[in-house]
Amino acid sequence: MEIKRKISKRYSNGEITVIWQPHLCIHSGLCAAGLPKVFDPSRRPWVDPQAAGTIEIRNQVIMCPSGALTLDPPPKLEDLKRKSE
């Protein structure tokens, strides 16, 4: 059985911070498909929060199906309601 280390990486644009927890990632690719200028797995670091606006980043991160990508500050309740619609 493979044990995944529970680490997290933080990427900030000064307004919002994307938090990535690789041990939760299921590699759905939604982040890279939806906002490739920010999320590019072939680049190191693979997250560039300077490459898009805060709202674009927030909207993409809340689509993460595994919860591997989260935000600081967390999205507001109305943002999460829009995701489920």
C-alpha positions as CSV (number, residue, x, y, z in Angstrom):
1,M,0.0,0.0,0.0
2,E,1.3,3.4,-1.0
3,I,1.3,6.0,1.7
4,K,0.9,9.6,0.4
5,R,2.5,12.3,2.4
6,K,0.0,15.0,3.6
7,I,1.7,18.1,2.4
8,S,0.2,21.3,1.1
9,K,1.6,24.0,-1.2
10,R,0.4,27.6,-1.2
11,Y,0.3,29.9,-4.2
12,S,-0.8,33.5,-3.7
13,N,-1.6,36.5,-5.9
14,G,-1.8,38.9,-3.0
15,E,-5.6,38.7,-2.8
16,I,-6.3,35.0,-2.7
17,T,-4.2,31.9,-2.0
18,V,-4.6,28.6,-3.8
19,I,-3.8,25.7,-1.5
20,W,-3.0,22.4,-3.2
21,Q,-2.9,19.1,-1.2
22,P,-1.5,16.6,-3.6
23,H,-2.5,13.6,-1.4
24,L,-6.1,14.5,-2.1
25,C,-5.7,15.0,-5.9
26,I,-7.5,12.6,-8.2
27,H,-6.0,14.1,-11.3
28,S,-9.3,14.9,-12.9
29,G,-7.6,17.6,-15.0
30,L,-10.5,20.1,-14.5
31,C,-8.3,22.8,-13.2
32,A,-5.9,22.6,-16.1
33,A,-8.7,22.3,-18.7
34,G,-10.7,25.1,-17.2
35,L,-7.8,27.6,-16.5
36,P,-4.7,26.4,-18.3
37,K,-2.8,29.7,-17.9
38,V,-2.9,29.2,-14.1
39,F,-2.9,25.4,-13.8
40,D,-0.2,23.8,-16.0
41,P,1.1,20.4,-14.8
42,S,4.0,20.6,-17.2
43,R,5.3,23.8,-15.5
44,R,7.1,24.1,-12.1
45,P,5.6,25.5,-10.0
46,W,2.4,24.2,-11.7
47,V,0.2,26.9,-10.3
48,D,0.7,30.5,-11.3
49,P,-1.9,32.7,-9.5
50,Q,-0.5,35.8,-11.3
51,A,-1.8,34.5,-14.6
52,A,-5.5,35.3,-14.1
53,G,-7.8,37.4,-11.9
54,T,-8.9,36.4,-8.5
55,I,-12.5,35.8,-9.5
56,E,-11.4,33.5,-12.4
57,I,-9.2,31.5,-10.0
58,R,-11.8,31.3,-7.4
59,N,-14.4,30.0,-9.9
60,Q,-12.1,27.3,-11.1
61,V,-10.8,26.2,-7.7
62,I,-14.3,25.6,-6.4
63,M,-14.9,23.2,-9.3
64,C,-12.2,20.8,-7.9
65,P,-14.0,17.5,-7.4
66,S,-11.6,16.1,-4.8
67,G,-11.0,19.1,-2.6
68,A,-7.3,19.0,-3.4
69,L,-7.5,22.7,-4.4
70,T,-8.9,25.1,-1.9
71,L,-8.7,28.8,-1.2
72,D,-7.6,31.1,1.5
73,P,-9.8,33.0,2.2
74,P,-12.4,30.3,1.6
75,P,-15.1,31.0,-0.9
76,K,-18.4,32.5,0.3
77,L,-21.5,30.4,0.7
78,E,-23.1,31.9,-2.4
79,D,-20.1,30.8,-4.5
80,L,-20.6,27.3,-3.4
81,K,-24.3,27.4,-4.1
82,R,-23.5,28.5,-7.7
83,K,-21.2,25.5,-8.1
84,S,-24.0,23.1,-7.3
85,E,-26.4,24.6,-9.7
